[in-house]
Amino acid sequence: MSDHRTHRLLRPETLTALGIAAAAFAFLYPTSTLRPISALLPAVMLVGLIILSLLLLIADQRKASAGEETEPMSKSPGRVAGAFLLILGYALATDLIGFYPSTAITIPLVAWLFGYRNPLGLAVATLVVVGAIWLIFDYGMSQDFPAGRLWQE
């Protein structure tokens, strides 16, 4: 058997942590152009992602320095690719048809794809999540979400 070790910076968890941190930093810049109340939630979430990715990076590099072998990136890469495609589809749908319709479609779709098949449960979960978002942000904080390019004049 050969002793084939992955370079420390090419370990899957290290690459994931670096990718998440880079993406979060890239998305953090546009929050500076938003009103402070509008920028608060995305900025805090992005900073949280950066902190968590740095913790993942540190933990994985400690494992690398201890000589632990790296595990495969995913035991089912199709599910990982599907999750990224869902995220991309949700972002595009939010831009095209707006936040509320795309969220109302995405919540039951994701739950169904991950194995939850009860139609009543899907409907209730969708209504609760979308309703809570509307109550907190739209009604309570008077924050507007994207309406979608298709509906704008």
ROSE-4610 file (N, C-alpha, C; in Angstrom, 1 decimal, always signed):
// ROSE-4610
residu = [M/M/M/S/S/S/D/D/D/H/H/H/R/R/R/T/T/T/H/H/H/R/R/R/L/L/L/L/L/L/R/R/R/P/P/P/E/E/E/T/T/T/L/L/L/T/T/T/A/A/A/L/L/L/G/G/G/I/I/I/A/A/A/A/A/A/A/A/A/A/A/A/F/F/F/A/A/A/F/F/F/L/L/L/Y/Y/Y/P/P/P/T/T/T/S/S/S/T/T/T/L/L/L/R/R/R/P/P/P/I/I/I/S/S/S/A/A/A/L/L/L/L/L/L/P/P/P/A/A/A/V/V/V/M/M/M/L/L/L/V/V/V/G/G/G/L/L/L/I/I/I/I/I/I/L/L/L/S/S/S/L/L/L/L/L/L/L/L/L/L/L/L/I/I/I/A/A/A/D/D/D/Q/Q/Q/R/R/R/K/K/K/A/A/A/S/S/S/A/A/A/G/G/G/E/E/E/E/E/E/T/T/T/E/E/E/P/P/P/M/M/M/S/S/S/K/K/K/S/S/S/P/P/P/G/G/G/R/R/R/V/V/V/A/A/A/G/G/G/A/A/A/F/F/F/L/L/L/L/L/L/I/I/I/L/L/L/G/G/G/Y/Y/Y/A/A/A/L/L/L/A/A/A/T/T/T/D/D/D/L/L/L/I/I/I/G/G/G/F/F/F/Y/Y/Y/P/P/P/S/S/S/T/T/T/A/A/A/I/I/I/T/T/T/I/I/I/P/P/P/L/L/L/V/V/V/A/A/A/W/W/W/L/L/L/F/F/F/G/G/G/Y/Y/Y/R/R/R/N/N/N/P/P/P/L/L/L/G/G/G/L/L/L/A/A/A/V/V/V/A/A/A/T/T/T/L/L/L/V/V/V/V/V/V/V/V/V/G/G/G/A/A/A/I/I/I/W/W/W/L/L/L/I/I/I/F/F/F/D/D/D/Y/Y/Y/G/G/G/M/M/M/S/S/S/Q/Q/Q/D/D/D/F/F/F/P/P/P/A/A/A/G/G/G/R/R/R/L/L/L/W/W/W/Q/Q/Q/E/E/E]
num = [1/1/1/2/2/2/3/3/3/4/4/4/5/5/5/6/6/6/7/7/7/8/8/8/9/9/9/10/10/10/11/11/11/12/12/12/13/13/13/14/14/14/15/15/15/16/16/16/17/17/17/18/18/18/19/19/19/20/20/20/21/21/21/22/22/22/23/23/23/24/24/24/25/25/25/26/26/26/27/27/27/28/28/28/29/29/29/30/30/30/31/31/31/32/32/32/33/33/33/34/34/34/35/35/35/36/36/36/37/37/37/38/38/38/39/39/39/40/40/40/41/41/41/42/42/42/43/43/43/44/44/44/45/45/45/46/46/46/47/47/47/48/48/48/49/49/49/50/50/50/51/51/51/52/52/52/53/53/53/54/54/54/55/55/55/56/56/56/57/57/57/58/58/58/59/59/59/60/60/60/61/61/61/62/62/62/63/63/63/64/64/64/65/65/65/66/66/66/67/67/67/68/68/68/69/69/69/70/70/70/71/71/71/72/72/72/73/73/73/74/74/74/75/75/75/76/76/76/77/77/77/78/78/78/79/79/79/80/80/80/81/81/81/82/82/82/83/83/83/84/84/84/85/85/85/86/86/86/87/87/87/88/88/88/89/89/89/90/90/90/91/91/91/92/92/92/93/93/93/94/94/94/95/95/95/96/96/96/97/97/97/98/98/98/99/99/99/100/100/100/101/101/101/102/102/102/103/103/103/104/104/104/105/105/105/106/106/106/107/107/107/108/108/108/109/109/109/110/110/110/111/111/111/112/112/112/113/113/113/114/114/114/115/115/115/116/116/116/117/117/117/118/118/118/119/119/119/120/120/120/121/121/121/122/122/122/123/123/123/124/124/124/125/125/125/126/126/126/127/127/127/128/128/128/129/129/129/130/130/130/131/131/131/132/132/132/133/133/133/134/134/134/135/135/135/136/136/136/137/137/137/138/138/138/139/139/139/140/140/140/141/141/141/142/142/142/143/143/143/144/144/144/145/145/145/146/146/146/147/147/147/148/148/148/149/149/149/150/150/150/151/151/151/152/152/152/153/153/153]
x = [+0.8/+0.0/+0.9/+0.4/+1.2/+0.6/+1.5/+1.1/+0.7/-0.5/-1.0/-1.8/-1.2/-1.9/-2.1/-3.3/-3.7/-3.0/-2.5/-1.9/-2.8/-2.3/-3.1/-4.1/-3.8/-4.7/-5.7/-5.5/-6.4/-7.4/-7.4/-8.4/-9.8/-10.8/-12.2/-12.8/-12.6/-13.2/-12.4/-11.1/-10.4/-10.9/-11.0/-11.5/-12.9/-13.8/-15.1/-15.1/-14.3/-14.2/-13.7/-12.7/-12.2/-13.2/-13.9/-14.9/-16.1/-16.5/-17.6/-17.2/-16.0/-15.4/-15.3/-14.8/-14.6/-16.0/-16.9/-18.3/-18.9/-18.8/-19.4/-18.8/-17.5/-16.8/-17.3/-17.4/-17.9/-19.3/-20.2/-21.6/-21.7/-20.7/-20.7/-20.6/-19.8/-19.5/-20.9/-21.7/-23.0/-23.9/-23.7/-24.6/-24.3/-23.1/-22.7/-23.5/-24.2/-25.0/-26.4/-26.8/-28.2/-28.4/-29.7/-30.0/-29.5/-29.1/-28.6/-29.6/-30.9/-31.8/-32.0/-31.8/-31.9/-30.7/-29.5/-28.3/-28.0/-28.6/-28.3/-28.4/-29.5/-29.6/-28.7/-28.6/-27.6/-26.2/-25.8/-24.4/-24.1/-25.0/-24.8/-24.7/-25.6/-25.5/-24.2/-23.8/-22.5/-21.3/-21.3/-20.2/-20.2/-21.4/-21.5/-21.0/-21.3/-20.7/-19.2/-18.7/-17.2/-16.6/-17.2/-16.7/-16.8/-17.9/-18.0/-17.1/-16.9/-15.9/-14.5/-14.2/-12.8/-12.7/-13.7/-13.6/-13.5/-14.2/-14.0/-12.6/-12.1/-10.7/-9.7/-9.8/-8.9/-9.0/-10.2/-10.4/-9.8/-10.0/-9.5/-8.0/-7.4/-6.0/-5.3/-6.0/-5.5/-5.5/-6.6/-6.6/-5.5/-5.3/-4.2/-2.8/-2.6/-1.3/-1.1/-2.3/-2.2/-2.0/-2.1/-1.9/-3.2/-4.3/-5.6/-5.8/-6.3/-6.6/-7.9/-8.0/-9.2/-10.3/-11.5/-12.6/-13.1/-13.8/-14.3/-15.2/-15.2/-16.0/-17.5/-18.0/-19.4/-19.5/-20.4/-20.7/-21.8/-22.4/-23.4/-23.3/-22.3/-22.1/-23.3/-24.2/-25.4/-26.3/-26.4/-27.2/-26.6/-25.3/-24.6/-24.8/-24.6/-24.8/-26.3/-27.2/-28.6/-28.9/-28.3/-28.5/-28.0/-26.8/-26.3/-27.2/-27.8/-28.7/-30.0/-30.5/-31.6/-31.4/-30.2/-29.9/-29.8/-29.2/-29.1/-30.5/-31.3/-32.7/-33.5/-33.3/-34.1/-33.6/-32.3/-31.9/-32.4/-32.4/-32.9/-34.4/-35.1/-36.6/-36.9/-36.1/-36.4/-36.2/-35.2/-35.0/-36.1/-36.6/-37.6/-39.0/-39.4/-40.9/-41.1/-40.0/-40.1/-39.8/-39.6/-39.3/-40.4/-41.6/-42.6/-43.1/-43.3/-43.7/-42.5/-41.3/-40.2/-40.0/-40.2/-40.1/-41.2/-42.4/-43.6/-43.4/-42.7/-42.4/-41.3/-40.2/-39.0/-39.1/-39.8/-39.9/-40.5/-41.7/-42.2/-41.4/-40.8/-39.9/-38.7/-38.0/-36.9/-37.3/-38.3/-38.8/-39.2/-39.9/-40.3/-39.0/-38.1/-36.9/-36.0/-36.1/-35.4/-36.3/-37.4/-38.1/-39.4/-39.8/-41.0/-42.1/-43.1/-44.1/-45.5/-45.7/-47.1/-47.6/-48.6/-49.0/-49.6/-50.3/-50.8/-49.6/-48.7/-47.5/-46.7/-46.5/-45.8/-46.6/-47.9/-48.7/-48.6/-48.7/-48.6/-47.3/-46.2/-44.8/-44.6/-45.1/-44.9/-45.7/-46.9/-47.7/-47.1/-46.6/-46.0/-44.7/-43.8/-42.6/-42.8/-43.5/-43.8/-44.6/-45.5/-46.3/-45.5/-44.6/-43.7/-42.7/-42.2/-41.3/-42.1/-43.3/-44.1/-44.4/-44.8/-45.2/-44.0/-42.8/-41.7/-41.1/-40.8/-40.0/-40.9/-41.9/-42.8/-43.7/-44.4/-45.4/-44.7/-43.9/-43.2/-42.1/-41.3/-40.1/-40.2/-41.3/-41.6/-40.4/-39.9/-38.9/-39.5/-39.1/-39.6/-38.6/-39.2/-38.5/-38.6/-37.7/-37.7/-39.1/-39.7/-41.0/-40.8/-39.7/-39.5/-39.5/-38.7/-38.6/-39.8/-40.5/-41.7/-42.8/-42.9/-44.0/-43.8/-42.5/-42.2/-42.5/-42.9/-43.2/-42.0]
y = [-1.2/+0.0/+1.2/+2.2/+3.5/+4.4/+5.3/+6.3/+7.6/+7.6/+8.7/+9.7/+10.8/+11.8/+13.0/+13.6/+14.8/+16.0/+16.9/+18.1/+18.8/+19.4/+20.0/+21.0/+21.8/+22.8/+22.2/+21.0/+20.4/+19.4/+19.3/+18.5/+19.0/+18.1/+18.6/+19.6/+19.3/+20.3/+21.6/+21.6/+22.9/+23.6/+23.0/+23.6/+24.2/+23.4/+23.9/+25.1/+25.1/+26.2/+27.5/+27.3/+28.4/+29.0/+28.1/+28.5/+29.2/+28.7/+29.4/+30.8/+30.9/+32.2/+33.1/+32.7/+33.6/+34.1/+33.2/+33.6/+34.5/+34.2/+35.1/+36.5/+36.6/+37.9/+38.6/+37.9/+38.5/+39.1/+38.3/+38.8/+39.9/+40.0/+40.9/+42.4/+42.5/+43.9/+44.6/+43.9/+44.6/+45.0/+44.4/+44.8/+46.2/+46.7/+48.1/+49.2/+48.8/+49.7/+49.7/+48.8/+48.7/+49.7/+50.0/+50.7/+49.9/+50.5/+49.8/+48.7/+49.0/+48.0/+46.8/+47.1/+46.1/+45.2/+45.9/+45.2/+44.3/+44.6/+43.9/+42.4/+41.8/+40.4/+39.7/+40.2/+39.5/+39.6/+40.8/+41.0/+40.1/+40.0/+39.1/+37.7/+37.2/+35.9/+35.6/+36.5/+36.3/+36.3/+37.2/+37.1/+35.8/+35.3/+34.0/+32.9/+33.0/+32.0/+32.0/+33.2/+33.4/+32.8/+33.1/+32.6/+31.0/+30.5/+29.0/+28.4/+29.0/+28.4/+28.5/+29.5/+29.6/+28.5/+28.3/+27.2/+25.8/+25.6/+24.4/+24.3/+25.4/+25.4/+25.0/+25.6/+25.3/+23.9/+23.4/+22.0/+21.0/+21.3/+20.4/+20.4/+21.6/+21.7/+21.1/+21.1/+20.3/+18.8/+18.4/+16.9/+16.6/+17.5/+17.3/+17.2/+18.1/+18.1/+16.9/+16.3/+15.1/+13.9/+14.0/+12.9/+12.2/+12.7/+12.0/+12.0/+10.9/+10.8/+11.5/+12.1/+12.8/+11.9/+12.2/+11.3/+11.9/+11.1/+11.6/+12.8/+13.7/+14.9/+14.5/+13.6/+13.2/+11.7/+11.1/+9.7/+9.6/+10.8/+10.9/+12.2/+12.4/+13.7/+14.2/+13.3/+13.8/+14.6/+14.2/+15.0/+16.4/+16.4/+17.7/+18.6/+18.1/+18.8/+19.3/+18.4/+18.8/+19.9/+19.9/+20.9/+22.3/+22.3/+23.5/+24.0/+23.1/+23.5/+24.1/+23.5/+24.0/+25.5/+25.7/+27.0/+28.0/+27.6/+28.4/+28.7/+27.7/+27.8/+28.8/+28.7/+29.6/+31.0/+31.2/+32.6/+33.2/+32.4/+32.8/+33.1/+32.2/+32.3/+33.6/+33.8/+35.0/+36.3/+36.3/+37.4/+37.6/+36.5/+36.5/+36.7/+35.8/+35.9/+36.5/+36.8/+37.4/+36.5/+37.0/+36.3/+35.4/+35.9/+35.1/+33.9/+34.1/+33.0/+31.9/+32.4/+31.4/+30.7/+31.3/+30.6/+29.6/+30.0/+29.2/+27.9/+28.0/+26.8/+26.0/+26.7/+26.0/+25.2/+25.7/+25.0/+23.6/+23.5/+22.1/+21.3/+21.9/+21.2/+20.5/+21.3/+20.8/+19.7/+20.0/+19.0/+17.7/+17.8/+16.6/+15.8/+16.6/+15.9/+15.2/+15.7/+15.1/+14.1/+13.7/+12.6/+12.8/+14.0/+14.3/+14.4/+13.5/+13.4/+13.7/+14.1/+14.4/+15.7/+15.7/+17.0/+18.0/+17.6/+18.5/+19.1/+18.3/+18.8/+19.8/+19.5/+20.4/+21.8/+21.7/+22.9/+23.7/+23.1/+23.8/+24.4/+23.6/+24.2/+25.4/+25.3/+26.4/+27.6/+27.5/+28.6/+29.2/+28.3/+28.8/+29.6/+29.1/+29.8/+31.1/+31.0/+32.2/+33.2/+32.8/+33.7/+34.3/+33.6/+34.1/+35.1/+34.8/+35.8/+37.1/+36.9/+38.1/+38.9/+38.3/+39.0/+39.7/+39.0/+39.6/+40.7/+40.4/+41.4/+42.4/+41.9/+42.8/+43.7/+43.0/+43.7/+44.4/+43.6/+44.2/+45.1/+44.9/+45.8/+46.6/+46.5/+47.2/+47.1/+45.8/+45.6/+45.0/+45.5/+45.0/+43.9/+42.8/+41.7/+41.9/+41.3/+41.4/+41.0/+41.8/+41.5/+40.6/+40.6/+39.9/+40.7/+40.4/+41.2/+41.0/+39.9/+39.6/+40.5/+41.0/+41.7/+43.2/+43.6/+45.1/+45.7/+47.0/+47.8/+48.3]
z = [+0.0/+0.0/+0.0/-0.7/-0.8/+0.3/+0.8/+1.8/+1.0/+0.5/-0.3/+0.6/+0.9/+1.8/+1.0/+1.2/+0.6/+1.2/+0.4/+1.0/+1.9/+3.0/+4.1/+3.6/+2.6/+2.1/+1.0/+0.6/-0.3/+0.3/+1.6/+2.3/+2.0/+1.9/+1.6/+2.6/+3.8/+4.8/+4.8/+4.5/+4.4/+3.2/+2.1/+0.9/+1.1/+1.8/+2.0/+2.9/+4.0/+4.9/+4.1/+3.3/+2.6/+1.6/+0.9/+0.0/+0.6/+1.8/+2.5/+3.0/+3.5/+4.0/+2.8/+1.7/+0.5/+0.0/-0.1/-0.5/+0.4/+1.7/+2.7/+2.7/+2.5/+2.4/+1.2/+0.1/-1.2/-1.0/-0.3/-0.1/+1.0/+1.8/+2.9/+2.4/+1.3/+0.8/+0.3/-0.4/-0.9/+0.3/+1.5/+2.6/+3.0/+2.7/+3.1/+2.3/+1.2/+0.5/+0.9/+1.8/+2.3/+3.5/+3.8/+5.0/+6.2/+7.3/+8.4/+8.9/+9.0/+9.5/+8.5/+7.2/+6.2/+6.1/+6.5/+6.4/+7.6/+8.7/+9.9/+9.9/+9.4/+9.4/+8.4/+7.2/+6.3/+6.8/+7.3/+7.7/+8.9/+9.9/+11.0/+10.6/+9.7/+9.2/+8.4/+7.6/+6.9/+7.8/+8.8/+9.8/+10.5/+10.9/+11.5/+10.6/+9.3/+8.4/+8.4/+8.4/+8.3/+9.6/+10.8/+12.0/+12.0/+11.6/+11.6/+10.6/+9.5/+8.5/+9.0/+9.8/+10.3/+11.4/+12.2/+13.2/+12.5/+11.4/+10.6/+10.1/+9.6/+9.0/+10.1/+11.3/+12.4/+12.8/+13.0/+13.4/+12.4/+11.1/+10.1/+10.0/+10.2/+10.1/+11.3/+12.5/+13.6/+13.4/+12.7/+12.3/+11.4/+10.4/+9.4/+10.1/+11.1/+11.8/+12.7/+13.1/+13.9/+13.0/+11.7/+10.8/+10.5/+10.8/+10.5/+9.0/+8.5/+7.1/+6.8/+5.7/+5.3/+4.8/+5.1/+4.6/+3.3/+2.5/+1.2/+1.4/+0.4/+0.5/+0.7/+0.1/+0.3/-0.1/+0.6/+0.3/-0.8/-1.0/-2.1/-2.8/-3.7/-4.3/-5.1/-5.5/-6.2/-5.3/-4.1/-3.1/-2.9/-2.8/-2.5/-3.7/-4.9/-6.1/-6.2/-5.9/-5.9/-4.9/-3.7/-2.7/-3.3/-3.9/-4.5/-5.6/-6.4/-7.5/-6.9/-5.8/-5.2/-4.7/-4.1/-3.6/-4.8/-5.9/-7.1/-7.6/-7.7/-8.2/-7.4/-6.0/-5.1/-5.3/-5.5/-5.7/-7.0/-8.0/-9.3/-9.3/-8.6/-8.5/-7.6/-6.6/-5.8/-6.7/-7.5/-8.4/-9.4/-9.9/-11.0/-10.5/-9.5/-9.1/-7.7/-7.0/-5.7/-4.6/-3.4/-2.2/-1.7/-1.5/-1.0/-1.9/-3.2/-4.0/-4.1/-4.2/-4.3/-3.0/-1.9/-0.6/-0.4/-0.8/-0.7/-1.6/-2.6/-3.5/-3.0/-2.5/-2.1/-0.8/+0.2/+1.4/+1.3/+0.6/+0.5/-0.5/-1.5/-2.4/-1.7/-0.9/-0.2/+0.8/+1.5/+2.5/+1.8/+0.6/-0.1/-0.6/-1.2/-1.7/-0.6/+0.6/+1.7/+2.4/+1.9/+2.3/+3.1/+3.4/+4.1/+3.1/+3.1/+2.1/+2.5/+3.7/+4.2/+3.7/+2.8/+2.2/+3.2/+4.2/+5.2/+6.0/+6.3/+7.1/+6.2/+4.9/+4.0/+4.0/+3.8/+3.7/+5.0/+6.2/+7.4/+7.7/+7.4/+7.6/+6.7/+5.4/+4.5/+5.0/+5.4/+5.9/+7.2/+8.1/+9.3/+9.0/+8.2/+7.9/+7.2/+6.1/+5.3/+6.1/+6.8/+7.7/+8.8/+9.4/+10.4/+9.8/+8.7/+8.0/+7.7/+7.2/+6.9/+8.1/+9.2/+10.4/+11.0/+11.1/+11.7/+10.8/+9.6/+8.8/+8.0/+7.4/+6.6/+7.5/+8.3/+9.2/+10.3/+11.1/+12.3/+12.0/+11.1/+10.8/+9.6/+8.9/+7.6/+6.6/+6.5/+5.5/+4.3/+3.1/+1.9/+1.4/+0.9/+0.2/-1.3/-2.0/-3.5/-4.0/-4.9/-5.4/-6.7/-7.3/-8.5/-9.8/-10.7/-11.9/-12.8/-12.7/-13.5/-13.1/-11.9/-11.4/-11.4/-11.6/-11.5/-12.9/-12.7/-14.0/-14.6]
